Amino acid sequence: MKNATQGMVVKEKKEIVYGAAYVIDIFNIPQVGTVAGCDITSGNIKINHSVRLIRDGIVIYTGKIHDLTKIKDDVKLEYKYTISIEDFNDIKKDDIIEAFGFESEE
C-alpha cells in the first residue's frame, strides 16, 4: 500500500531563472512588431526559454521568445542582442526580460 500511495505523490516543479536581459532600445518593425535591443546582464537566454517582462519590479507579461538574434561583434551598438516576444509588443526601454523554466523535484 505504501508503494501505491508514493506513486500518487505530485512532484513539485522548481523554477529556474536562466538569465536576464536589460532593454536598451526598442524598434517597431512592420509585420513583426516590437523588437528590443538588449544586453544580457546575467546567465544566458535561449530561443526555447519562457520569459517574463519586468517593468519597475512588476511582472507585466509572461510568454515565449519569438525571436532572439545576436548582433555581430564588429557592429558598434550599445546592445548585443535583439529579442521579440510572442504576441506582445508593449516593450519599453529599461524593461527586464527574464528567461526561466521549471525543473521537477523528486
Phi and psi in radians as a Rosetta constraint file:
Dihedral C 1 N 2 CA 2 C 2 CIRCULARHARMONIC -1.055 0.35
Dihedral N 2 CA 2 C 2 N 3 CIRCULARHARMONIC -0.756 0.35
Dihedral C 2 N 3 CA 3 C 3 CIRCULARHARMONIC -1.105 0.35
Dihedral N 3 CA 3 C 3 N 4 CIRCULARHARMONIC -0.633 0.35
Dihedral C 3 N 4 CA 4 C 4 CIRCULARHARMONIC -1.165 0.35
Dihedral N 4 CA 4 C 4 N 5 CIRCULARHARMONIC -0.728 0.35
Dihedral C 4 N 5 CA 5 C 5 CIRCULARHARMONIC -1.283 0.35
Dihedral N 5 CA 5 C 5 N 6 CIRCULARHARMONIC -0.530 0.35
Dihedral C 5 N 6 CA 6 C 6 CIRCULARHARMONIC -1.186 0.35
Dihedral N 6 CA 6 C 6 N 7 CIRCULARHARMONIC -0.561 0.35
Dihedral C 6 N 7 CA 7 C 7 CIRCULARHARMONIC -1.208 0.35
Dihedral N 7 CA 7 C 7 N 8 CIRCULARHARMONIC -0.362 0.35
Dihedral C 7 N 8 CA 8 C 8 CIRCULARHARMONIC -1.609 0.35
Dihedral N 8 CA 8 C 8 N 9 CIRCULARHARMONIC -0.035 0.35
Dihedral C 8 N 9 CA 9 C 9 CIRCULARHARMONIC -1.171 0.35
Dihedral N 9 CA 9 C 9 N 10 CIRCULARHARMONIC 2.280 0.35
Dihedral C 9 N 10 CA 10 C 10 CIRCULARHARMONIC -1.403 0.35
Dihedral N 10 CA 10 C 10 N 11 CIRCULARHARMONIC 2.198 0.35
Dihedral C 10 N 11 CA 11 C 11 CIRCULARHARMONIC -1.402 0.35
Dihedral N 11 CA 11 C 11 N 12 CIRCULARHARMONIC 2.313 0.35
Dihedral C 11 N 12 CA 12 C 12 CIRCULARHARMONIC -1.428 0.35
Dihedral N 12 CA 12 C 12 N 13 CIRCULARHARMONIC 2.580 0.35
Dihedral C 12 N 13 CA 13 C 13 CIRCULARHARMONIC -1.767 0.35
Dihedral N 13 CA 13 C 13 N 14 CIRCULARHARMONIC 2.261 0.35
Dihedral C 13 N 14 CA 14 C 14 CIRCULARHARMONIC -1.685 0.35
Dihedral N 14 CA 14 C 14 N 15 CIRCULARHARMONIC 2.253 0.35
Dihedral C 14 N 15 CA 15 C 15 CIRCULARHARMONIC -1.384 0.35
Dihedral N 15 CA 15 C 15 N 16 CIRCULARHARMONIC 2.407 0.35
Dihedral C 15 N 16 CA 16 C 16 CIRCULARHARMONIC -2.135 0.35
Dihedral N 16 CA 16 C 16 N 17 CIRCULARHARMONIC 2.232 0.35
Dihedral C 16 N 17 CA 17 C 17 CIRCULARHARMONIC -1.639 0.35
Dihedral N 17 CA 17 C 17 N 18 CIRCULARHARMONIC 2.065 0.35
Dihedral C 17 N 18 CA 18 C 18 CIRCULARHARMONIC -1.461 0.35
Dihedral N 18 CA 18 C 18 N 19 CIRCULARHARMONIC -0.628 0.35
Dihedral C 18 N 19 CA 19 C 19 CIRCULARHARMONIC -3.135 0.35
Dihedral N 19 CA 19 C 19 N 20 CIRCULARHARMONIC 3.031 0.35
Dihedral C 19 N 20 CA 20 C 20 CIRCULARHARMONIC -2.458 0.35
Dihedral N 20 CA 20 C 20 N 21 CIRCULARHARMONIC 2.591 0.35
Dihedral C 20 N 21 CA 21 C 21 CIRCULARHARMONIC -2.253 0.35
Dihedral N 21 CA 21 C 21 N 22 CIRCULARHARMONIC 2.451 0.35
Dihedral C 21 N 22 CA 22 C 22 CIRCULARHARMONIC -1.733 0.35
Dihedral N 22 CA 22 C 22 N 23 CIRCULARHARMONIC 2.242 0.35
Dihedral C 22 N 23 CA 23 C 23 CIRCULARHARMONIC -1.421 0.35
Dihedral N 23 CA 23 C 23 N 24 CIRCULARHARMONIC 2.053 0.35
Dihedral C 23 N 24 CA 24 C 24 CIRCULARHARMONIC -1.674 0.35
Dihedral N 24 CA 24 C 24 N 25 CIRCULARHARMONIC -0.657 0.35
Dihedral C 24 N 25 CA 25 C 25 CIRCULARHARMONIC -2.618 0.35
Dihedral N 25 CA 25 C 25 N 26 CIRCULARHARMONIC 2.768 0.35
Dihedral C 25 N 26 CA 26 C 26 CIRCULARHARMONIC -2.263 0.35
Dihedral N 26 CA 26 C 26 N 27 CIRCULARHARMONIC 2.651 0.35
Dihedral C 26 N 27 CA 27 C 27 CIRCULARHARMONIC -2.356 0.35
Dihedral N 27 CA 27 C 27 N 28 CIRCULARHARMONIC 2.374 0.35
Dihedral C 27 N 28 CA 28 C 28 CIRCULARHARMONIC -1.784 0.35
Dihedral N 28 CA 28 C 28 N 29 CIRCULARHARMONIC 1.972 0.35
Dihedral C 28 N 29 CA 29 C 29 CIRCULARHARMONIC -1.923 0.35
Dihedral N 29 CA 29 C 29 N 30 CIRCULARHARMONIC 2.140 0.35
Dihedral C 29 N 30 CA 30 C 30 CIRCULARHARMONIC -0.970 0.35
Dihedral N 30 CA 30 C 30 N 31 CIRCULARHARMONIC 2.461 0.35
Dihedral C 30 N 31 CA 31 C 31 CIRCULARHARMONIC 1.177 0.35
Dihedral N 31 CA 31 C 31 N 32 CIRCULARHARMONIC 0.009 0.35
Dihedral C 31 N 32 CA 32 C 32 CIRCULARHARMONIC -2.062 0.35
Dihedral N 32 CA 32 C 32 N 33 CIRCULARHARMONIC -0.831 0.35
Dihedral C 32 N 33 CA 33 C 33 CIRCULARHARMONIC 1.982 0.35
Dihedral N 33 CA 33 C 33 N 34 CIRCULARHARMONIC -2.679 0.35
Dihedral C 33 N 34 CA 34 C 34 CIRCULARHARMONIC -1.517 0.35
Dihedral N 34 CA 34 C 34 N 35 CIRCULARHARMONIC 2.287 0.35
Dihedral C 34 N 35 CA 35 C 35 CIRCULARHARMONIC -2.085 0.35
Dihedral N 35 CA 35 C 35 N 36 CIRCULARHARMONIC 2.345 0.35
Dihedral C 35 N 36 CA 36 C 36 CIRCULARHARMONIC -1.771 0.35
Dihedral N 36 CA 36 C 36 N 37 CIRCULARHARMONIC 2.264 0.35
Dihedral C 36 N 37 CA 37 C 37 CIRCULARHARMONIC -1.500 0.35
Dihedral N 37 CA 37 C 37 N 38 CIRCULARHARMONIC 2.055 0.35
Dihedral C 37 N 38 CA 38 C 38 CIRCULARHARMONIC -2.239 0.35
Dihedral N 38 CA 38 C 38 N 39 CIRCULARHARMONIC 2.843 0.35
Dihedral C 38 N 39 CA 39 C 39 CIRCULARHARMONIC -2.175 0.35
Dihedral N 39 CA 39 C 39 N 40 CIRCULARHARMONIC 2.204 0.35
Dihedral C 39 N 40 CA 40 C 40 CIRCULARHARMONIC -1.320 0.35
Dihedral N 40 CA 40 C 40 N 41 CIRCULARHARMONIC 2.089 0.35
Dihedral C 40 N 41 CA 41 C 41 CIRCULARHARMONIC -1.656 0.35
Dihedral N 41 CA 41 C 41 N 42 CIRCULARHARMONIC -0.378 0.35
Dihedral C 41 N 42 CA 42 C 42 CIRCULARHARMONIC -2.718 0.35
Dihedral N 42 CA 42 C 42 N 43 CIRCULARHARMONIC 2.606 0.35
Dihedral C 42 N 43 CA 43 C 43 CIRCULARHARMONIC 1.074 0.35
Dihedral N 43 CA 43 C 43 N 44 CIRCULARHARMONIC -2.536 0.35
Dihedral C 43 N 44 CA 44 C 44 CIRCULARHARMONIC -2.520 0.35
Dihedral N 44 CA 44 C 44 N 45 CIRCULARHARMONIC 2.762 0.35
Dihedral C 44 N 45 CA 45 C 45 CIRCULARHARMONIC -2.222 0.35
Dihedral N 45 CA 45 C 45 N 46 CIRCULARHARMONIC 2.323 0.35
Dihedral C 45 N 46 CA 46 C 46 CIRCULARHARMONIC -2.125 0.35
Dihedral N 46 CA 46 C 46 N 47 CIRCULARHARMONIC 2.775 0.35
Dihedral C 46 N 47 CA 47 C 47 CIRCULARHARMONIC -1.023 0.35
Dihedral N 47 CA 47 C 47 N 48 CIRCULARHARMONIC -0.531 0.35
Dihedral C 47 N 48 CA 48 C 48 CIRCULARHARMONIC -1.543 0.35
Dihedral N 48 CA 48 C 48 N 49 CIRCULARHARMONIC 0.011 0.35
Dihedral C 48 N 49 CA 49 C 49 CIRCULARHARMONIC -1.334 0.35
Dihedral N 49 CA 49 C 49 N 50 CIRCULARHARMONIC 2.598 0.35
Dihedral C 49 N 50 CA 50 C 50 CIRCULARHARMONIC -1.387 0.35
Dihedral N 50 CA 50 C 50 N 51 CIRCULARHARMONIC 2.649 0.35
Dihedral C 50 N 51 CA 51 C 51 CIRCULARHARMONIC -2.356 0.35
Dihedral N 51 CA 51 C 51 N 52 CIRCULARHARMONIC 2.746 0.35
Dihedral C 51 N 52 CA 52 C 52 CIRCULARHARMONIC -2.254 0.35
Dihedral N 52 CA 52 C 52 N 53 CIRCULARHARMONIC 2.462 0.35
Dihedral C 52 N 53 CA 53 C 53 CIRCULARHARMONIC -1.688 0.35
Dihedral N 53 CA 53 C 53 N 54 CIRCULARHARMONIC 2.170 0.35
Dihedral C 53 N 54 CA 54 C 54 CIRCULARHARMONIC -1.994 0.35
Dihedral N 54 CA 54 C 54 N 55 CIRCULARHARMONIC 2.210 0.35
Dihedral C 54 N 55 CA 55 C 55 CIRCULARHARMONIC -2.222 0.35
Dihedral N 55 CA 55 C 55 N 56 CIRCULARHARMONIC 2.142 0.35
Dihedral C 55 N 56 CA 56 C 56 CIRCULARHARMONIC 0.946 0.35
Dihedral N 56 CA 56 C 56 N 57 CIRCULARHARMONIC 0.661 0.35
Dihedral C 56 N 57 CA 57 C 57 CIRCULARHARMONIC 1.401 0.35
Dihedral N 57 CA 57 C 57 N 58 CIRCULARHARMONIC 0.068 0.35
Dihedral C 57 N 58 CA 58 C 58 CIRCULARHARMONIC -2.008 0.35
Dihedral N 58 CA 58 C 58 N 59 CIRCULARHARMONIC 2.330 0.35
Dihedral C 58 N 59 CA 59 C 59 CIRCULARHARMONIC -1.277 0.35
Dihedral N 59 CA 59 C 59 N 60 CIRCULARHARMONIC 2.055 0.35
Dihedral C 59 N 60 CA 60 C 60 CIRCULARHARMONIC -1.596 0.35
Dihedral N 60 CA 60 C 60 N 61 CIRCULARHARMONIC -0.657 0.35
Dihedral C 60 N 61 CA 61 C 61 CIRCULARHARMONIC -2.695 0.35
Dihedral N 61 CA 61 C 61 N 62 CIRCULARHARMONIC 2.546 0.35
Dihedral C 61 N 62 CA 62 C 62 CIRCULARHARMONIC -2.217 0.35
Dihedral N 62 CA 62 C 62 N 63 CIRCULARHARMONIC 2.270 0.35
Dihedral C 62 N 63 CA 63 C 63 CIRCULARHARMONIC -2.911 0.35
Dihedral N 63 CA 63 C 63 N 64 CIRCULARHARMONIC -2.663 0.35
Dihedral C 63 N 64 CA 64 C 64 CIRCULARHARMONIC -2.036 0.35
Dihedral N 64 CA 64 C 64 N 65 CIRCULARHARMONIC 2.703 0.35
Dihedral C 64 N 65 CA 65 C 65 CIRCULARHARMONIC -1.288 0.35
Dihedral N 65 CA 65 C 65 N 66 CIRCULARHARMONIC 2.299 0.35
Dihedral C 65 N 66 CA 66 C 66 CIRCULARHARMONIC -1.531 0.35
Dihedral N 66 CA 66 C 66 N 67 CIRCULARHARMONIC -0.756 0.35
Dihedral C 66 N 67 CA 67 C 67 CIRCULARHARMONIC -2.645 0.35
Dihedral N 67 CA 67 C 67 N 68 CIRCULARHARMONIC 2.476 0.35
Dihedral C 67 N 68 CA 68 C 68 CIRCULARHARMONIC -2.380 0.35
Dihedral N 68 CA 68 C 68 N 69 CIRCULARHARMONIC 2.129 0.35
Dihedral C 68 N 69 CA 69 C 69 CIRCULARHARMONIC -2.288 0.35
Dihedral N 69 CA 69 C 69 N 70 CIRCULARHARMONIC 2.327 0.35
Dihedral C 69 N 70 CA 70 C 70 CIRCULARHARMONIC -1.591 0.35
Dihedral N 70 CA 70 C 70 N 71 CIRCULARHARMONIC 2.286 0.35
Dihedral C 70 N 71 CA 71 C 71 CIRCULARHARMONIC -1.426 0.35
Dihedral N 71 CA 71 C 71 N 72 CIRCULARHARMONIC 2.435 0.35
Dihedral C 71 N 72 CA 72 C 72 CIRCULARHARMONIC -1.014 0.35
Dihedral N 72 CA 72 C 72 N 73 CIRCULARHARMONIC 2.529 0.35
Dihedral C 72 N 73 CA 73 C 73 CIRCULARHARMONIC -1.138 0.35
Dihedral N 73 CA 73 C 73 N 74 CIRCULARHARMONIC -0.412 0.35
Dihedral C 73 N 74 CA 74 C 74 CIRCULARHARMONIC -1.423 0.35
Dihedral N 74 CA 74 C 74 N 75 CIRCULARHARMONIC -0.100 0.35
Dihedral C 74 N 75 CA 75 C 75 CIRCULARHARMONIC -1.489 0.35
Dihedral N 75 CA 75 C 75 N 76 CIRCULARHARMONIC 2.303 0.35
Dihedral C 75 N 76 CA 76 C 76 CIRCULARHARMONIC -1.593 0.35
Dihedral N 76 CA 76 C 76 N 77 CIRCULARHARMONIC 1.432 0.35
Dihedral C 76 N 77 CA 77 C 77 CIRCULARHARMONIC -2.167 0.35
Dihedral N 77 CA 77 C 77 N 78 CIRCULARHARMONIC 2.772 0.35
Dihedral C 77 N 78 CA 78 C 78 CIRCULARHARMONIC -1.227 0.35
Dihedral N 78 CA 78 C 78 N 79 CIRCULARHARMONIC -0.524 0.35
Dihedral C 78 N 79 CA 79 C 79 CIRCULARHARMONIC -1.855 0.35
Dihedral N 79 CA 79 C 79 N 80 CIRCULARHARMONIC 2.747 0.35
Dihedral C 79 N 80 CA 80 C 80 CIRCULARHARMONIC -2.012 0.35
Dihedral N 80 CA 80 C 80 N 81 CIRCULARHARMONIC -0.222 0.35
Dihedral C 80 N 81 CA 81 C 81 CIRCULARHARMONIC -2.395 0.35
Dihedral N 81 CA 81 C 81 N 82 CIRCULARHARMONIC 2.675 0.35
Dihedral C 81 N 82 CA 82 C 82 CIRCULARHARMONIC -2.067 0.35
Dihedral N 82 CA 82 C 82 N 83 CIRCULARHARMONIC 2.409 0.35
Dihedral C 82 N 83 CA 83 C 83 CIRCULARHARMONIC -2.322 0.35
Dihedral N 83 CA 83 C 83 N 84 CIRCULARHARMONIC 2.333 0.35
Dihedral C 83 N 84 CA 84 C 84 CIRCULARHARMONIC -2.146 0.35
Dihedral N 84 CA 84 C 84 N 85 CIRCULARHARMONIC 2.585 0.35
Dihedral C 84 N 85 CA 85 C 85 CIRCULARHARMONIC -1.941 0.35
Dihedral N 85 CA 85 C 85 N 86 CIRCULARHARMONIC 2.367 0.35
Dihedral C 85 N 86 CA 86 C 86 CIRCULARHARMONIC -0.995 0.35
Dihedral N 86 CA 86 C 86 N 87 CIRCULARHARMONIC 2.290 0.35
Dihedral C 86 N 87 CA 87 C 87 CIRCULARHARMONIC 0.973 0.35
Dihedral N 87 CA 87 C 87 N 88 CIRCULARHARMONIC 0.538 0.35
Dihedral C 87 N 88 CA 88 C 88 CIRCULARHARMONIC -2.572 0.35
Dihedral N 88 CA 88 C 88 N 89 CIRCULARHARMONIC 2.207 0.35
Dihedral C 88 N 89 CA 89 C 89 CIRCULARHARMONIC -2.175 0.35
Dihedral N 89 CA 89 C 89 N 90 CIRCULARHARMONIC 0.025 0.35
Dihedral C 89 N 90 CA 90 C 90 CIRCULARHARMONIC -1.557 0.35
Dihedral N 90 CA 90 C 90 N 91 CIRCULARHARMONIC 0.955 0.35
Dihedral C 90 N 91 CA 91 C 91 CIRCULARHARMONIC -1.634 0.35
Dihedral N 91 CA 91 C 91 N 92 CIRCULARHARMONIC 2.393 0.35
Dihedral C 91 N 92 CA 92 C 92 CIRCULARHARMONIC -2.241 0.35
Dihedral N 92 CA 92 C 92 N 93 CIRCULARHARMONIC 2.799 0.35
Dihedral C 92 N 93 CA 93 C 93 CIRCULARHARMONIC -1.003 0.35
Dihedral N 93 CA 93 C 93 N 94 CIRCULARHARMONIC 2.566 0.35
Dihedral C 93 N 94 CA 94 C 94 CIRCULARHARMONIC 1.319 0.35
Dihedral N 94 CA 94 C 94 N 95 CIRCULARHARMONIC 0.048 0.35
Dihedral C 94 N 95 CA 95 C 95 CIRCULARHARMONIC -1.240 0.35
Dihedral N 95 CA 95 C 95 N 96 CIRCULARHARMONIC 2.787 0.35
Dihedral C 95 N 96 CA 96 C 96 CIRCULARHARMONIC -2.001 0.35
Dihedral N 96 CA 96 C 96 N 97 CIRCULARHARMONIC 2.282 0.35
Dihedral C 96 N 97 CA 97 C 97 CIRCULARHARMONIC -1.869 0.35
Dihedral N 97 CA 97 C 97 N 98 CIRCULARHARMONIC 2.016 0.35
Dihedral C 97 N 98 CA 98 C 98 CIRCULARHARMONIC -1.928 0.35
Dihedral N 98 CA 98 C 98 N 99 CIRCULARHARMONIC 2.184 0.35
Dihedral C 98 N 99 CA 99 C 99 CIRCULARHARMONIC -1.608 0.35
Dihedral N 99 CA 99 C 99 N 100 CIRCULARHARMONIC 2.378 0.35
Dihedral C 99 N 100 CA 100 C 100 CIRCULARHARMONIC -2.588 0.35
Dihedral N 100 CA 100 C 100 N 101 CIRCULARHARMONIC 2.949 0.35
Dihedral C 100 N 101 CA 101 C 101 CIRCULARHARMONIC -2.774 0.35
Dihedral N 101 CA 101 C 101 N 102 CIRCULARHARMONIC -3.082 0.35
Dihedral C 101 N 102 CA 102 C 102 CIRCULARHARMONIC -2.212 0.35
Dihedral N 102 CA 102 C 102 N 103 CIRCULARHARMONIC 2.479 0.35
Dihedral C 102 N 103 CA 103 C 103 CIRCULARHARMONIC -2.145 0.35
Dihedral N 103 CA 103 C 103 N 104 CIRCULARHARMONIC 2.256 0.35
Dihedral C 103 N 104 CA 104 C 104 CIRCULARHARMONIC -1.336 0.35
Dihedral N 104 CA 104 C 104 N 105 CIRCULARHARMONIC 2.385 0.35
Dihedral C 104 N 105 CA 105 C 105 CIRCULARHARMONIC -1.605 0.35
Dihedral N 105 CA 105 C 105 N 106 CIRCULARHARMONIC 2.490 0.35
